[in-house]
């Protein structure tokens, strides 16, 4: 006995279309399906032609939203779009995430490049901190927490910590140049303390702690 895939009605005299729906459902649901499919196609076209970050994210979201609206039809065995709405939703959720991650990683690179050209450590650190704000924005406003963002965050934090350490060591060397052994010792101890604080990059600590400790010992020996 023929049955409508959408409303579930069945009967010997019930006419079923090629889409598996009765005449009533065909008349009400096919326009909805056509509208959703057309919206997906238009969004795909815009996504392919636009280079604007916000537009590309928005078009991915539109495709995902329309695909989700088509899922109930697929769940009832009605073919509405190829690839399937489920496959389309998954693909464009991934595409949206990639667009967001690529954008914010590029932003991070640009900020760090600007920071590296500034004349003072304070300015460099302040500028680099803006990259951390951008990464937080990606997580907060776009709901993305991808390994690529973790890598960018690590890169920014290492830049900040390296800049701070170099500043501390430069201050210590200035005190040495001025003949102020006690002042130099204090600055080197500050640098060493900085390396031991929680959250400091392990590689940065490994690369510098031994040399700083040795310089502290030398200055202490000279004092005695």
C-alpha positions as CSV (number, residue, x, y, z in Angstrom):
1,X,0.0,0.0,0.0
2,X,1.4,3.4,-1.0
3,X,2.3,5.8,1.8
4,X,3.5,9.3,2.1
5,X,7.0,9.5,3.4
6,X,6.4,13.0,4.9
7,X,3.0,12.8,6.6
8,X,2.7,9.1,6.8
9,X,-0.8,8.8,5.3
10,X,-1.4,5.7,3.3
11,X,-4.3,4.2,1.2
12,X,-5.1,2.3,-1.9
13,X,-6.3,5.5,-3.7
14,X,-3.6,7.8,-2.3
15,X,-1.4,9.1,-5.1
16,X,2.3,9.3,-4.3
17,X,4.8,11.4,-6.3
18,X,8.3,10.5,-7.4
19,X,9.5,12.3,-4.3
20,X,7.5,9.8,-2.2
21,X,5.0,12.4,-1.0
22,X,1.2,12.7,-1.3
23,X,-0.2,15.5,-3.4
24,X,-0.9,17.7,-0.3
25,X,2.7,17.3,1.1
26,X,4.1,17.7,-2.4
27,X,2.3,21.1,-2.8
28,X,3.4,22.4,0.6
29,X,6.9,20.9,1.1
30,X,8.5,20.9,-2.3
31,X,8.5,24.8,-2.4
32,X,10.2,24.8,1.0
33,X,12.8,22.3,-0.2
34,X,13.4,24.2,-3.4
35,X,13.8,27.4,-1.5
36,X,16.4,25.8,0.9
37,X,18.3,24.3,-2.0
38,X,18.4,27.5,-3.9
39,X,19.6,29.4,-0.8
40,X,22.4,26.8,-0.4
41,X,23.5,27.2,-4.0
42,X,23.5,31.0,-3.8
43,X,25.5,30.9,-0.5
44,X,28.0,28.5,-2.2
45,X,28.4,30.9,-5.1
46,X,29.0,33.8,-2.8
47,X,31.4,31.8,-0.6
48,X,33.5,30.9,-3.7
49,X,33.7,34.5,-4.9
50,X,34.1,36.5,-1.7
51,X,37.4,37.2,0.0
52,X,35.8,39.1,2.9
53,X,36.2,37.1,6.1
54,X,32.8,38.0,7.7
55,X,31.0,37.2,4.4
56,X,32.7,33.8,4.1
57,X,31.8,32.9,7.6
58,X,28.2,34.0,7.2
59,X,27.8,32.0,4.0
60,X,29.0,28.9,5.6
61,X,26.6,29.4,8.5
62,X,23.7,29.9,6.0
63,X,24.6,26.7,4.2
64,X,24.7,24.8,7.5
65,X,21.4,26.3,8.6
66,X,19.6,25.4,5.4
67,X,21.1,22.0,5.4
68,X,19.8,21.4,8.9
69,X,16.4,22.5,7.8
70,X,16.5,19.8,5.0
71,X,17.6,17.0,7.4
72,X,14.1,16.1,8.5
73,X,13.2,15.2,4.9
74,X,16.3,13.0,4.5
75,X,15.5,11.3,7.8
76,X,12.2,10.2,6.3
77,X,13.9,8.9,3.1
78,X,13.2,11.9,0.9
79,X,16.1,12.8,-1.3
80,X,16.4,16.6,-1.4
81,X,20.0,17.5,-2.3
82,X,23.3,16.0,-3.4
83,X,25.5,15.6,-1.6
84,X,23.2,14.9,1.3
85,X,22.1,17.6,3.7
86,X,24.0,15.7,6.5
87,X,27.2,15.6,4.5
88,X,26.8,19.2,3.5
89,X,26.3,20.3,7.1
90,X,29.4,18.5,8.2
91,X,31.5,19.8,5.3
92,X,30.6,23.5,5.8
93,X,30.9,23.3,9.6
94,X,34.5,22.2,8.9
95,X,34.9,24.9,6.2
96,X,33.7,27.6,8.6
97,X,36.2,26.5,11.3
98,X,39.0,26.5,8.7
99,X,38.1,30.0,7.5
100,X,38.1,31.3,11.1
101,X,41.3,29.6,12.1
102,X,43.2,30.7,9.0
103,X,42.0,34.3,9.4
104,X,43.0,34.6,13.1
105,X,46.3,32.8,12.5
106,X,47.1,35.3,9.7
107,X,46.0,38.2,12.1
108,X,48.4,36.8,14.7
109,X,51.3,36.7,12.2
110,X,50.6,40.3,11.2
111,X,50.5,41.6,14.8
112,X,53.7,39.8,15.7
113,X,55.4,41.2,12.6
114,X,54.4,44.7,13.7
115,X,55.5,44.0,17.3
116,X,58.9,43.0,16.2
117,X,59.5,46.4,14.6
118,X,58.7,48.5,17.6
119,X,61.6,50.1,19.5
120,X,60.9,49.2,23.1
121,X,60.2,45.9,24.8
122,X,57.1,47.4,26.5
123,X,55.7,48.4,23.1
124,X,56.5,45.0,21.6
125,X,54.8,43.2,24.5
126,X,51.7,45.5,24.4
127,X,51.4,45.0,20.6
128,X,51.8,41.2,20.9
129,X,49.2,41.0,23.6
130,X,46.7,42.2,21.0
131,X,47.2,38.9,19.2
132,X,46.1,37.0,22.4
133,X,43.0,39.2,22.4
134,X,42.4,38.2,18.7
135,X,42.7,34.5,19.6
136,X,40.3,34.9,22.5
137,X,37.9,36.5,20.0
138,X,38.0,33.5,17.8
139,X,37.1,31.3,20.7
140,X,34.5,33.5,22.2
141,X,32.7,35.0,19.2
142,X,33.1,32.1,16.7
143,X,33.2,29.1,19.0
144,X,36.4,27.7,17.5
145,X,39.1,26.2,19.6
146,X,41.3,24.4,17.0
147,X,44.9,23.1,17.5
148,X,46.0,25.8,15.1
149,X,44.8,28.5,17.5
150,X,46.7,26.7,20.3
151,X,49.8,26.8,18.2
152,X,49.4,30.5,17.5
153,X,48.8,31.2,21.1
154,X,52.0,29.4,22.0
155,X,53.9,31.4,19.4
156,X,52.6,34.7,20.8
157,X,53.3,33.8,24.4
158,X,56.8,32.7,23.6
159,X,57.4,36.0,21.7
160,X,56.2,37.9,24.8
161,X,58.2,35.9,27.2
162,X,61.4,36.0,25.0
163,X,61.0,39.8,24.7
164,X,60.6,40.2,28.5
165,X,63.6,37.9,29.2
166,X,65.8,39.9,26.8
167,X,64.7,43.1,28.4
168,X,65.7,41.7,31.9
169,X,69.0,40.5,30.6
170,X,69.7,43.8,28.8
171,X,69.1,45.6,32.1
172,X,71.5,43.3,33.9
173,X,74.2,43.9,31.3
174,X,73.7,47.6,31.7
175,X,74.3,47.3,35.4
176,X,77.4,45.3,34.7
177,X,78.7,47.9,32.3
178,X,78.2,50.6,34.9
179,X,80.2,48.5,37.4
180,X,77.1,48.0,39.6
181,X,77.6,44.3,40.5
182,X,74.8,44.2,43.1
183,X,72.4,45.8,40.6
184,X,73.4,43.3,37.9
185,X,73.0,40.4,40.3
186,X,69.5,41.6,41.1
187,X,68.5,41.9,37.5
188,X,69.9,38.4,36.7
189,X,68.0,37.0,39.6
190,X,64.8,38.6,38.3
191,X,65.4,37.1,34.9
192,X,66.0,33.6,36.5
193,X,62.8,34.0,38.6
194,X,60.9,35.0,35.5
195,X,62.0,31.7,33.8
196,X,60.8,29.7,36.8
197,X,57.3,31.2,37.0
198,X,54.3,29.0,36.0
199,X,53.4,29.3,32.3
200,X,56.9,30.2,31.1
201,X,57.9,28.3,28.0
202,X,59.9,25.2,28.9
203,X,62.2,25.5,25.9
204,X,62.9,29.1,26.8
205,X,63.8,28.0,30.3
206,X,66.0,25.2,29.1
207,X,67.9,27.4,26.6
208,X,68.6,30.3,29.1
209,X,68.4,29.2,32.7
210,X,71.8,27.5,32.9
211,X,73.7,30.5,31.4
212,X,72.0,32.9,33.7
213,X,72.7,30.8,36.8
214,X,76.4,30.6,35.7
215,X,76.6,34.4,35.3
216,X,75.1,34.8,38.8
217,X,77.7,32.5,40.2
218,X,80.5,34.4,38.5
219,X,79.3,37.7,39.9
220,X,79.0,36.3,43.3
221,X,82.5,34.9,43.1
222,X,83.8,38.3,42.0
223,X,82.1,39.9,44.9
224,X,83.8,37.6,47.4
